[in-house]
Amino acid sequence: MGTFESDWSRWRRPRPTPAEQRRDVLVAVGALACGLVLLVLVNSVGAFAFGSAPSLAEQFLWAAALCAPLAVRRRFPVAVLMVVSVVFIVAQARHIGDNNTPGFALFLAFYTVGARQPNRTVARWARIGVIVLMAGWLGVSLVEVILEPRPDFEDAAGPFDPFVALILVNIVVNVVYFFIAWLVGNMAWLSARRQAQLEHQADELRRSQEQNTHGAIVAERLRIARDLHDVVAHHVSVMGVQAGAARRALDKNPELARTALQTVEETARTAIGELRGLLGVLRAELAEDAEQPTPTPGLDQLSELLSSARAAGIEVTHGVYGDPRPVPEGVALSAYRVVQEALTNVVKHAGARTADVRVRYLDSALEIEVTDDGRGHAGRPERGGFGLVGMRERVAVHGGELEAGPRRDAGYRVRASLPVPAGPRENS
């Protein structure tokens, strides 16, 4: 891409690519081939139409001199225009038979300066200079025609004198010729600049989206770490209290000391398991949280989430299946957050009227399921949205699984399975 400035009017078009340079060579070769064919056909008419003219070999050389510079027109647009303009005038002065090839070469060179010249001031004045040069040549040619003896145009029936009409035709044709070449060249430049703007904006948008996604993931991981910090701190506190009790009771009451040490062991295992899951998911260094600790929500606070959803107009049903039992606080916290995010999506995106929240106590897992009767995919953010990322990471901390997707009939379902380790557990 070109060099970008705050002001896009100062944008500079990049140099031509190798593919563009190869196309320029092909254009030059094609123009020369067509020019040679036209020269042969025109010269076949003979003096009947053109009178005296240079030899065919010389005309071939002039055609080659006009077309060859086009092979580097995008690399050196101004230089090519100057060369083609001079050769054009000399070739016309020599009265070569074909006027189409010189006209095409001059038009393409003139257009290329407007479309490719990086310095717009140079592009403008170079084209103005060529227009002045061609206007001078046209004036000289018309004066020569006027000074020549006039033939008797007996069949002329128009309102203008034939010589006046000839002058007007030449002026109109040249004005239209250079106006179109100027206009098309400027349009090509503006089109390339708009394309560069769009690509630049798309690249900035992509980087912004990547930064936002990364920031959201980091923020979610910080929230996970903050929540689990309370759980781990609680376990460590319990271990300290129980270890102190065991030390004091070791000589007087060995059985009490044994029970305290068993509690320390179980609490340590739970804390280590949660720390292992946390360190496996979080790979970035997390800053210390300076906020005041807040009570850790759990399954007991689900009723508050249900009340909030009902206040938003959703008919929410709640069911508990299996034998309720205490689960680790980290598991209870993650279950709470999954329900919270799922109900938030129901309220914000699903357009649902009803939702169903189910908590299942299985033999070795706690299962949370939230369903609704909304729009399914149409009511959810795009795949990989921040809400799903947060739920998946929370569940992954505990080695669980998360399923989220549209239901077969209607609506959406979020189901999380959180393993619950065997043995005594802390109350949630």
VEXMILUM-615337 format. One record per residue: residue in three letters; z, x, y of N, C-alpha, C in turn. Coordinates in steps of 0.1 Angstrom, whole numbers. Last residue first. Layout:
- aa n.w n.u n.v ca.w ca.u ca.v c.w c.u c.v
- ALA Z X Y Z X Y Z X Y
...
//
This chain:
- aa n.w n.u n.v ca.w ca.u ca.v c.w c.u c.v
- SER 501 -212 -248 492 -212 -237 498 -217 -225
- ASN 522 -189 -266 519 -203 -261 510 -202 -249
- GLU 510 -164 -288 517 -168 -276 513 -182 -272
- ARG 511 -167 -324 504 -166 -311 513 -169 -300
- PRO 511 -155 -357 518 -160 -346 511 -157 -333
- GLY 479 -156 -375 492 -151 -373 499 -158 -361
- ALA 444 -150 -367 455 -156 -375 468 -149 -371
- PRO 427 -155 -336 432 -147 -346 443 -153 -354
- VAL 401 -176 -329 415 -176 -327 421 -167 -339
- PRO 369 -175 -313 378 -172 -325 392 -171 -321
- LEU 354 -201 -298 362 -190 -295 371 -187 -307
- SER 324 -216 -290 333 -213 -301 340 -200 -299
- ALA 311 -240 -269 316 -227 -270 325 -226 -282
- ARG 284 -258 -258 294 -257 -269 298 -243 -270
- VAL 268 -282 -238 274 -268 -238 285 -268 -249
- ARG 240 -302 -235 252 -299 -242 256 -284 -241
- TYR 224 -330 -218 226 -315 -220 239 -313 -227
- GLY 200 -357 -221 212 -350 -216 212 -336 -220
- ALA 188 -372 -251 188 -371 -236 201 -363 -232
- ASP 180 -363 -278 177 -376 -272 177 -376 -257
- ARG 188 -336 -281 175 -341 -287 171 -354 -280
- ARG 199 -319 -252 201 -326 -264 188 -332 -269
- PRO 193 -286 -238 191 -301 -238 194 -307 -252
- GLY 220 -261 -240 206 -265 -240 205 -281 -240
- ALA 239 -235 -253 237 -244 -241 222 -248 -241
- GLU 265 -220 -270 252 -227 -271 251 -236 -259
- LEU 282 -190 -276 280 -201 -266 266 -206 -269
- GLU 308 -174 -294 294 -178 -293 293 -190 -283
- GLY 332 -146 -292 327 -159 -295 313 -162 -293
- GLY 346 -123 -285 337 -123 -297 332 -136 -301
- HIS 358 -125 -261 366 -128 -273 358 -128 -285
- VAL 338 -119 -243 350 -111 -243 358 -113 -255
- ALA 319 -140 -247 317 -127 -253 329 -118 -253
- VAL 329 -159 -230 330 -162 -244 328 -148 -252
- ARG 323 -147 -205 337 -151 -209 338 -153 -224
- GLU 296 -145 -207 304 -133 -206 318 -136 -210
- ARG 287 -172 -207 284 -163 -219 293 -150 -219
- MET 296 -181 -182 302 -186 -195 299 -177 -207
- GLY 281 -164 -165 295 -164 -165 301 -169 -178
- VAL 255 -173 -172 259 -159 -173 274 -158 -174
- LEU 256 -200 -164 255 -196 -178 259 -182 -181
- GLY 258 -196 -136 268 -203 -144 268 -200 -158
- PHE 235 -182 -128 248 -175 -128 258 -182 -136
- GLY 207 -186 -152 214 -189 -140 228 -183 -140
- GLY 191 -183 -174 197 -171 -168 204 -173 -155
- ARG 168 -208 -166 175 -201 -176 179 -187 -170
- GLU 175 -227 -136 166 -219 -145 174 -211 -154
- PRO 199 -254 -137 192 -243 -130 183 -236 -141
- ARG 191 -288 -148 198 -275 -149 191 -264 -141
- GLY 177 -311 -151 189 -312 -144 197 -299 -144
- ALA 156 -306 -168 153 -309 -154 165 -310 -145
- HIS 168 -303 -193 163 -291 -185 161 -294 -171
- GLY 188 -332 -189 185 -321 -197 180 -309 -189
- ARG 196 -353 -172 182 -350 -173 178 -338 -182
- GLY 225 -368 -188 216 -365 -177 202 -361 -180
- ASP 247 -374 -203 235 -382 -205 225 -380 -194
- ASP 265 -346 -217 262 -356 -207 249 -363 -211
- THR 292 -326 -232 278 -332 -233 277 -342 -221
- VAL 309 -299 -243 308 -308 -231 293 -313 -232
- GLU 333 -285 -264 319 -291 -263 319 -300 -251
- ILE 349 -258 -279 348 -266 -267 334 -272 -266
- GLU 370 -247 -305 357 -251 -301 357 -261 -289
- LEU 387 -220 -318 388 -231 -309 374 -235 -303
- ALA 391 -210 -352 384 -210 -339 388 -222 -331
- SER 398 -213 -378 399 -199 -373 392 -199 -359
- ASP 399 -241 -382 408 -232 -390 410 -218 -383
- LEU 398 -258 -350 393 -254 -363 402 -244 -370
- TYR 402 -280 -327 410 -270 -333 406 -268 -347
- ARG 382 -290 -302 384 -290 -316 392 -278 -320
- VAL 376 -311 -275 383 -299 -279 386 -300 -294
- ARG 351 -325 -255 358 -325 -268 364 -311 -270
- VAL 340 -346 -231 346 -333 -233 354 -334 -246
- ASP 312 -362 -219 321 -362 -230 327 -348 -232
- ALA 300 -383 -192 301 -369 -198 312 -370 -209
- THR 276 -403 -175 287 -401 -183 288 -387 -189
- ARG 255 -401 -157 265 -411 -154 278 -409 -163
- ALA 238 -372 -142 244 -380 -153 253 -391 -148
- GLY 225 -353 -128 222 -367 -125 227 -376 -136
- ALA 228 -325 -131 224 -333 -142 219 -347 -139
- HIS 239 -310 -110 225 -308 -114 220 -319 -123
- LYS 266 -314 -103 256 -309 -93 242 -311 -97
- VAL 280 -325 -125 281 -332 -112 269 -327 -103
- VAL 273 -307 -145 270 -321 -147 270 -328 -133
- ASN 282 -283 -134 268 -285 -136 264 -299 -138
- THR 309 -288 -136 303 -286 -123 288 -288 -124
- LEU 313 -290 -164 314 -302 -156 308 -300 -142
- ALA 308 -262 -170 300 -273 -175 301 -286 -167
- GLU 329 -250 -156 315 -247 -152 306 -258 -157
- GLN 351 -261 -170 350 -262 -155 335 -260 -151
- VAL 347 -253 -196 347 -267 -193 345 -269 -178
- VAL 350 -225 -192 337 -231 -197 336 -246 -194
- ARG 376 -223 -183 365 -220 -174 352 -225 -179
- TYR 391 -231 -206 392 -239 -193 380 -236 -184
- ALA 384 -210 -223 380 -224 -226 380 -233 -214
- SER 395 -189 -210 381 -189 -211 376 -203 -215
- LEU 423 -196 -212 417 -195 -199 401 -196 -200
- ALA 426 -196 -240 428 -208 -233 422 -208 -219
- VAL 422 -168 -244 413 -178 -251 414 -191 -243
- GLY 443 -158 -230 430 -154 -227 420 -164 -232
- GLU 466 -169 -244 463 -173 -230 449 -169 -226
- PRO 460 -179 -278 463 -169 -268 458 -173 -254
- VAL 474 -212 -286 463 -202 -287 466 -191 -276
- PRO 493 -236 -305 492 -226 -294 480 -216 -297
- ARG 475 -265 -315 484 -254 -318 483 -244 -306
- PRO 465 -297 -328 467 -288 -316 478 -278 -320
- ASP 445 -303 -355 459 -302 -351 461 -292 -340
- GLY 416 -322 -346 423 -312 -353 438 -312 -349
- TYR 405 -329 -313 404 -331 -327 410 -319 -334
- VAL 405 -348 -284 411 -336 -290 411 -339 -305
- GLY 384 -360 -258 389 -361 -271 394 -348 -277
- HIS 375 -379 -230 381 -366 -235 387 -369 -249
- THR 349 -389 -208 358 -392 -219 363 -379 -224
- VAL 341 -398 -175 344 -387 -184 353 -392 -195
- GLU 317 -409 -154 326 -415 -164 329 -404 -175
- ILE 315 -396 -122 311 -394 -136 322 -401 -145
- GLY 322 -396 -95 315 -407 -100 310 -406 -114
- ALA 340 -377 -87 326 -376 -82 317 -386 -88
- ALA 363 -384 -100 362 -387 -86 348 -385 -80
- ARG 356 -373 -125 357 -388 -123 356 -392 -108
- ALA 359 -346 -119 346 -351 -123 346 -367 -121
- SER 387 -345 -114 377 -342 -103 363 -347 -106
- SER 397 -353 -139 400 -362 -127 390 -358 -116
- LEU 390 -331 -154 384 -344 -157 386 -354 -145
- LEU 405 -311 -142 391 -310 -142 384 -324 -144
- GLU 431 -321 -149 427 -319 -135 412 -319 -134
- SER 430 -319 -177 431 -332 -171 427 -332 -156
- LEU 432 -292 -183 419 -298 -184 419 -312 -177
- GLN 456 -278 -183 451 -282 -170 437 -289 -171
- ASP 461 -270 -209 469 -281 -203 464 -286 -190
- LEU 444 -249 -213 440 -262 -218 449 -274 -213
- GLY 448 -232 -182 446 -233 -196 442 -247 -200
- PRO 452 -209 -154 449 -222 -160 446 -221 -175
- THR 477 -189 -143 465 -189 -151 463 -203 -157
- PRO 488 -189 -109 490 -193 -123 477 -194 -131
- THR 478 -159 -91 479 -173 -92 482 -177 -107
- PRO 487 -130 -72 484 -136 -85 487 -151 -85
- GLN 472 -123 -41 484 -127 -48 480 -134 -61
- GLU 447 -97 -40 452 -111 -38 465 -113 -46
- ALA 436 -73 -46 448 -73 -36 453 -87 -34
- ASP 425 -58 -74 426 -70 -67 438 -71 -59
- GLU 406 -28 -76 419 -35 -77 419 -47 -69
- ALA 372 -29 -88 382 -26 -77 395 -34 -80
- LEU 358 -16 -117 363 -28 -109 374 -24 -100
- GLU 330 0 -128 344 2 -124 348 -9 -114
- ALA 312 -17 -154 313 -12 -140 328 -10 -137
- ARG 312 -30 -177 307 -16 -177 308 -10 -164
- LEU 326 -54 -197 326 -48 -183 322 -34 -184
- VAL 326 -57 -225 317 -65 -217 315 -58 -203
- GLY 344 -40 -236 331 -40 -242 321 -48 -233
- LEU 367 -45 -222 361 -32 -220 347 -32 -226
- LEU 374 -70 -233 371 -69 -219 363 -56 -216
- GLY 379 -65 -260 368 -74 -256 364 -72 -242
- ARG 401 -48 -257 389 -43 -263 377 -51 -259
- LEU 419 -65 -245 414 -54 -237 401 -48 -243
- GLU 423 -83 -266 417 -88 -254 412 -77 -245
- GLY 435 -66 -285 422 -73 -288 415 -78 -276
- ILE 458 -57 -272 447 -47 -275 434 -54 -278
- ALA 472 -81 -271 467 -75 -258 456 -65 -261
- THR 476 -86 -298 469 -96 -290 463 -89 -277
- ARG 491 -63 -305 478 -66 -311 470 -75 -303
- ALA 514 -68 -289 505 -56 -286 492 -58 -293
- THR 525 -90 -300 520 -91 -287 511 -79 -284
- GLU 532 -80 -325 522 -91 -324 516 -92 -310
- GLU 551 -60 -318 539 -57 -325 528 -67 -324
- VAL 571 -76 -305 564 -65 -298 551 -62 -304
- THR 579 -91 -327 572 -98 -315 565 -88 -307
- GLN 590 -71 -342 579 -78 -347 571 -86 -336
- LEU 611 -64 -325 601 -54 -327 588 -61 -333
- ALA 627 -87 -327 621 -83 -314 610 -74 -316
- THR 634 -87 -355 626 -98 -349 619 -94 -336
- ARG 649 -63 -355 636 -64 -363 627 -75 -358
- ALA 670 -70 -339 661 -60 -335 648 -60 -342
- LEU 682 -90 -355 676 -94 -342 667 -83 -337
- GLU 689 -73 -376 680 -84 -379 673 -89 -365
- PRO 708 -55 -365 695 -50 -370 685 -61 -372
- ASN 730 -55 -342 723 -66 -349 709 -62 -354
- LYS 739 -30 -334 749 -41 -336 742 -52 -344
- ASP 718 -12 -332 730 -8 -339 739 -20 -343
- LEU 698 -27 -318 695 -19 -330 707 -16 -338
- ALA 700 -41 -295 705 -47 -307 704 -39 -319
- ARG 688 -24 -276 702 -28 -274 708 -33 -287
- ARG 662 -23 -286 670 -11 -284 685 -14 -283
- ALA 654 -50 -285 655 -43 -298 664 -30 -297
- ALA 654 -54 -257 663 -62 -265 665 -55 -279
- GLY 633 -37 -250 646 -34 -245 657 -41 -253
- ALA 612 -50 -264 616 -36 -268 630 -32 -263
- GLN 611 -74 -250 615 -74 -264 619 -60 -269
- VAL 603 -65 -224 616 -72 -226 620 -71 -240
- GLY 579 -53 -230 589 -45 -224 603 -52 -226
- MET 564 -74 -241 566 -62 -249 578 -54 -243
- VAL 562 -90 -218 570 -95 -230 573 -83 -239
- SER 547 -73 -202 560 -77 -197 568 -82 -209
- VAL 523 -73 -216 530 -61 -214 545 -63 -210
- HIS 516 -100 -214 518 -94 -227 527 -82 -226
- HIS 511 -102 -186 522 -110 -193 526 -104 -206
- ALA 490 -85 -183 503 -82 -176 514 -90 -183
- VAL 471 -99 -197 475 -86 -202 489 -82 -196
- VAL 469 -122 -180 472 -123 -194 478 -110 -199
- ASP 461 -111 -155 474 -119 -156 478 -120 -171
- HIS 437 -100 -162 448 -91 -157 461 -98 -159
- LEU 420 -121 -167 426 -115 -178 437 -105 -175
- ASP 413 -127 -140 420 -137 -148 427 -130 -160
- ARG 401 -103 -132 412 -108 -125 420 -118 -133
- ALA 379 -101 -150 390 -91 -150 402 -96 -143
- ILE 365 -124 -141 370 -123 -155 382 -113 -156
- ARG 359 -116 -115 368 -128 -117 374 -128 -132
- LEU 343 -95 -120 355 -93 -113 365 -104 -115
- ARG 322 -109 -132 330 -99 -141 343 -96 -134
- GLU 312 -123 -111 318 -130 -122 326 -121 -131
- ALA 304 -102 -95 315 -110 -90 321 -118 -101
- VAL 283 -91 -111 295 -83 -108 307 -92 -103
- ILE 266 -113 -110 272 -109 -123 284 -101 -121
- ALA 260 -114 -83 267 -126 -89 273 -122 -102
- GLY 248 -89 -79 260 -93 -72 268 -104 -78
- HIS 225 -93 -95 235 -83 -98 248 -85 -92
- THR 213 -114 -81 217 -116 -95 227 -106 -99
- ASN 209 -102 -56 217 -114 -57 222 -116 -71
- GLN 191 -81 -64 204 -78 -58 214 -90 -59
- GLU 170 -96 -73 177 -87 -82 190 -83 -77
- GLN 163 -109 -49 167 -117 -61 175 -108 -71
- SER 155 -87 -34 166 -95 -30 172 -104 -41
- ARG 133 -78 -48 145 -70 -47 157 -78 -43
- ARG 116 -101 -44 120 -97 -58 133 -88 -57
- LEU 114 -101 -17 120 -112 -23 125 -109 -37
- GLU 100 -77 -13 113 -78 -7 121 -90 -14
- ASP 76 -84 -27 84 -73 -32 98 -73 -26
- ALA 67 -105 -11 70 -107 -25 79 -96 -31
- GLN 63 -90 13 73 -101 13 77 -104 -2
- HIS 41 -74 4 54 -68 9 65 -78 9
- GLU 22 -93 -2 27 -84 -13 41 -78 -9
- LEU 18 -104 23 23 -112 12 29 -104 1
- GLN 9 -82 37 21 -89 41 27 -97 30
- ALA -15 -77 23 -5 -67 23 9 -73 27
- GLN -29 -100 30 -26 -98 16 -15 -87 15
- ARG -31 -97 58 -23 -108 53 -19 -106 38
- ARG -48 -74 57 -35 -73 63 -26 -84 58
- ALA -71 -85 46 -64 -74 39 -50 -73 44
- SER -77 -103 66 -75 -108 53 -67 -97 45
- LEU -83 -87 88 -71 -96 88 -67 -101 75
- TRP -106 -74 78 -94 -66 81 -82 -75 81
- ALA -123 -95 75 -120 -87 63 -107 -79 66
- MET -126 -103 102 -120 -112 92 -115 -105 79
- ASN -139 -81 112 -125 -84 117 -118 -93 107
- GLY -164 -84 98 -156 -72 97 -141 -74 101
- VAL -173 -109 108 -170 -107 93 -161 -95 91
- LEU -177 -103 135 -167 -113 131 -163 -111 116
- TRP -196 -82 135 -183 -80 141 -173 -90 136
- ALA -218 -96 122 -212 -83 116 -198 -80 122
- ILE -222 -117 140 -217 -120 127 -211 -107 120
- PHE -230 -102 163 -218 -111 164 -213 -114 150
- PHE -253 -89 155 -241 -81 157 -228 -90 158
- TYR -270 -113 151 -268 -102 141 -255 -94 143
- VAL -269 -126 175 -264 -133 163 -261 -122 152
- VAL -282 -106 191 -269 -112 194 -262 -118 182
- ASN -307 -104 178 -297 -93 178 -283 -97 181
- VAL -318 -130 181 -316 -124 168 -306 -113 168
- VAL -319 -131 210 -311 -140 202 -308 -135 188
- ILE -337 -110 216 -323 -110 221 -314 -119 213
- ASN -360 -117 202 -354 -105 199 -339 -105 204
- VAL -366 -142 216 -363 -142 201 -356 -129 197
- LEU -370 -133 242 -359 -142 239 -355 -142 224
- ILE -394 -118 238 -381 -112 243 -369 -120 240
- LEU -411 -138 230 -408 -126 221 -395 -119 225
- ALA -412 -155 252 -406 -160 239 -403 -148 230
- VAL -425 -138 269 -411 -142 272 -404 -147 260
- PHE -449 -137 256 -441 -125 258 -427 -128 261
- PRO -458 -164 257 -456 -157 245 -447 -145 246
- ASP -440 -186 279 -450 -176 278 -448 -168 265
- PHE -430 -218 265 -427 -204 271 -440 -196 270
- PRO -436 -241 252 -434 -242 267 -432 -228 273
- GLY -464 -235 229 -450 -237 233 -448 -237 248
- ALA -488 -229 219 -487 -242 224 -473 -245 229
- ALA -513 -205 214 -499 -207 217 -497 -220 224
- ASP -539 -200 208 -533 -210 200 -518 -213 204
- GLU -546 -179 224 -552 -192 227 -545 -203 220
- PHE -535 -153 236 -529 -162 226 -535 -176 229
- ASP -551 -123 240 -552 -137 244 -547 -146 233
- PRO -528 -95 244 -539 -102 238 -540 -117 243
- ARG -521 -74 271 -518 -86 264 -530 -92 257
- PRO -515 -39 268 -524 -50 271 -521 -62 264
- GLU -479 -30 272 -492 -30 264 -501 -41 269
- LEU -457 -36 285 -467 -27 292 -480 -26 284
- ILE -443 -51 266 -447 -57 279 -458 -49 286
- VAL -437 -31 247 -445 -43 244 -451 -49 256
- GLU -421 -14 262 -433 -9 256 -443 -21 253
- VAL -400 -32 267 -407 -27 278 -421 -21 273
- LEU -390 -35 241 -396 -46 247 -404 -42 259
- SER -380 -9 236 -391 -15 227 -398 -26 234
- VAL -360 -7 255 -371 2 256 -383 -3 248
- GLY -343 -27 246 -349 -28 259 -361 -19 260
- LEU -335 -17 221 -343 -30 222 -350 -31 235
- TRP -321 5 229 -333 7 221 -342 -6 222
- GLY -300 -7 243 -309 2 250 -322 4 243
- ALA -289 -21 222 -294 -29 233 -304 -20 241
- MET -280 1 206 -291 -8 201 -297 -17 212
- LEU -260 11 224 -272 19 219 -283 11 215
- VAL -243 -11 225 -250 -6 237 -262 2 234
- ILE -235 -12 198 -242 -23 204 -249 -19 217
- VAL -223 13 196 -235 10 188 -243 -2 194
- GLY -201 9 213 -211 19 216 -224 17 208
- ILE -187 -11 199 -193 -14 213 -204 -4 216
- ARG -180 3 177 -189 -8 175 -195 -12 189
- ALA -162 21 189 -174 26 181 -184 15 179
- TRP -143 5 200 -152 12 208 -164 18 201
- ARG -130 -6 176 -136 -15 186 -146 -7 195
- ALA -122 16 162 -131 7 156 -138 -2 166
- VAL -104 28 180 -116 35 176 -127 25 170
- THR -85 7 178 -91 11 191 -105 18 189
- ARG -77 8 152 -84 -4 157 -91 -1 170
- ASN -77 30 128 -75 29 142 -83 18 148
- PRO -89 26 102 -75 24 104 -71 22 119
- GLN -118 7 93 -113 18 102 -98 16 105
- ARG -125 -15 77 -118 -4 71 -112 6 81
- ALA -139 -36 91 -130 -40 80 -121 -28 75
- GLY -154 -24 111 -144 -35 115 -135 -38 104
- VAL -169 -6 96 -160 -1 106 -150 -12 110
- THR -183 -24 80 -173 -16 74 -164 -10 84
- TYR -202 -36 97 -191 -44 91 -180 -35 86
- PHE -218 -13 102 -212 -20 113 -200 -28 108
- ALA -228 -9 75 -220 1 82 -212 -4 94
- LEU -242 -33 71 -231 -30 62 -222 -19 69
- PHE -261 -33 92 -252 -44 91 -239 -40 83
- LEU -276 -10 85 -269 -10 98 -258 -21 97
- ALA -286 -18 60 -278 -6 61 -270 -6 74
- PHE -302 -41 67 -290 -42 58 -281 -30 60
- GLY -321 -29 84 -312 -39 89 -300 -41 81
- PRO -334 -11 66 -326 -6 78 -317 -16 84
- THR -344 -31 48 -335 -21 44 -327 -15 56
- ASN -362 -45 65 -351 -52 59 -340 -42 54
- ASN -385 -33 74 -374 -35 84 -361 -41 77
- ASP -409 -12 62 -399 -21 59 -388 -22 69
- GLY -427 8 74 -431 -6 71 -420 -16 69
- ILE -418 27 102 -418 25 88 -421 10 85
- HIS -420 36 130 -428 24 125 -429 24 109
- ARG -406 55 142 -417 60 134 -425 49 128
- ALA -387 39 154 -396 46 162 -408 51 155
- GLN -372 32 131 -380 22 138 -390 28 147
- ALA -361 57 126 -370 51 116 -379 40 122
- VAL -345 61 148 -357 70 146 -366 64 136
- ILE -327 40 145 -336 40 157 -348 49 155
- PHE -315 47 120 -322 34 122 -332 34 134
- VAL -304 71 126 -315 71 116 -323 58 118
- VAL -283 62 143 -293 71 148 -306 71 139
- SER -269 44 126 -275 39 138 -286 49 143
- VAL -261 61 105 -270 51 102 -277 45 115
- VAL -243 78 119 -255 83 113 -265 73 110
- MET -223 59 128 -231 67 138 -244 72 132
- LEU -214 49 104 -220 40 114 -229 48 124
- VAL -203 72 93 -214 65 86 -221 56 96
- ALA -182 76 111 -192 86 109 -205 80 103
- VAL -166 53 106 -172 55 119 -184 65 118
- PRO -159 55 78 -166 44 83 -173 46 97
- PHE -154 72 54 -157 77 68 -165 66 75
- ARG -148 57 32 -140 69 34 -142 73 49
- ARG -166 36 31 -152 33 33 -143 45 35
- ARG -191 50 29 -188 42 41 -174 38 42
- VAL -203 67 12 -190 71 16 -186 62 28
- ALA -228 55 6 -220 59 -5 -205 63 -1
- LEU -242 52 29 -234 41 25 -225 44 13
- PRO -258 75 33 -244 74 39 -235 63 34
- ALA -282 66 19 -273 76 13 -259 76 20
- CYS -298 49 34 -289 43 23 -279 53 18
- LEU -312 64 53 -304 52 57 -294 47 47
- ALA -324 83 38 -315 87 48 -306 76 53
- ALA -341 67 22 -329 75 16 -319 79 26
- ALA -358 59 42 -350 49 34 -338 55 28
- TRP -370 83 49 -362 76 59 -353 65 52
- LEU -382 90 25 -372 98 30 -363 91 40
- PHE -401 69 23 -391 70 13 -379 79 18
- GLN -417 76 45 -410 64 45 -398 64 35
- GLU -428 100 35 -419 100 46 -411 88 47
- ALA -444 88 14 -433 98 11 -423 99 22
- LEU -462 73 28 -452 66 19 -441 76 16
- SER -467 84 62 -470 84 48 -459 77 40
- PRO -464 62 90 -462 75 83 -466 73 69
- ALA -491 41 102 -477 42 98 -476 56 91
- SER -513 18 119 -509 32 116 -494 33 112
- GLY -510 -16 109 -518 -5 115 -513 9 110
- PHE -498 -37 96 -490 -27 104 -498 -16 111
- ALA -516 -54 84 -504 -59 91 -498 -49 100
- PHE -537 -38 75 -540 -52 80 -528 -58 88
- ALA -530 -15 65 -532 -15 79 -534 -29 84
- GLY -510 -27 37 -519 -18 44 -520 -20 59
- VAL -497 -39 16 -505 -48 26 -514 -40 34
- SER -484 -19 5 -496 -24 -3 -504 -34 6
- ASN -463 -15 21 -474 -6 22 -486 -11 15
- VAL -446 -36 10 -451 -36 24 -463 -27 26
- LEU -442 -26 -16 -449 -39 -14 -454 -40 0
- VAL -430 -2 -11 -442 -2 -19 -449 -15 -17
- LEU -407 -11 3 -417 -2 9 -430 -2 2
- LEU -394 -26 -16 -399 -33 -5 -410 -24 2
- VAL -386 -5 -34 -395 -16 -39 -402 -23 -27
- LEU -370 9 -18 -382 15 -23 -392 5 -28
- GLY -349 -9 -13 -357 -4 -2 -370 2 -7
- CYS -338 -12 -38 -345 -23 -32 -354 -19 -21
- ALA -328 15 -41 -338 9 -50 -345 -2 -45
- LEU -310 15 -19 -321 24 -19 -332 19 -29
- ALA -291 -4 -28 -299 -6 -15 -311 3 -15
- GLY -282 8 -52 -289 -4 -52 -297 -7 -40
- VAL -270 31 -41 -281 33 -50 -289 20 -51
- ALA -250 19 -25 -260 27 -19 -272 29 -28
- VAL -235 5 -45 -242 -2 -34 -253 6 -28
- LEU -226 27 -60 -235 17 -66 -242 9 -56
- VAL -209 38 -41 -220 46 -46 -230 37 -52
- ASP -190 18 -38 -198 22 -27 -211 29 -31
- ARG -178 18 -63 -186 7 -60 -195 10 -47
- ARG -165 42 -62 -175 41 -71 -184 29 -68
- GLN -146 35 -42 -156 46 -39 -168 45 -49
- GLU -131 16 -56 -139 12 -44 -149 22 -41
- ALA -120 33 -76 -128 22 -80 -137 17 -68
- PRO -104 50 -60 -115 56 -67 -125 45 -72
- THR -97 32 -29 -93 37 -42 -106 43 -49
- PRO -95 41 6 -102 35 -6 -98 41 -19
- ARG -63 41 22 -76 47 19 -82 41 7
- PRO -49 11 37 -48 23 29 -62 29 26
- ARG -47 2 71 -52 -1 58 -52 12 50
- ARG -18 -1 90 -30 8 87 -34 5 72
- TRP -3 -21 115 -6 -18 101 -18 -10 99
- ARG 3 -30 139 1 -16 138 -1 -12 123
- SER 8 -57 137 -4 -53 143 -7 -38 143
- TRP 34 -59 126 23 -58 117 9 -55 123
- ASP 61 -42 135 50 -49 141 38 -48 132
- SER 75 -26 119 81 -38 122 71 -48 128
- GLU 51 -13 95 59 -12 107 65 -25 109
- PHE 40 5 66 45 -8 72 53 -5 84
- THR 10 18 54 23 21 61 27 9 68
- GLY -3 3 24 -4 10 36 10 13 42
- MET 0 8 -12 0 0 0 0 9 12
//
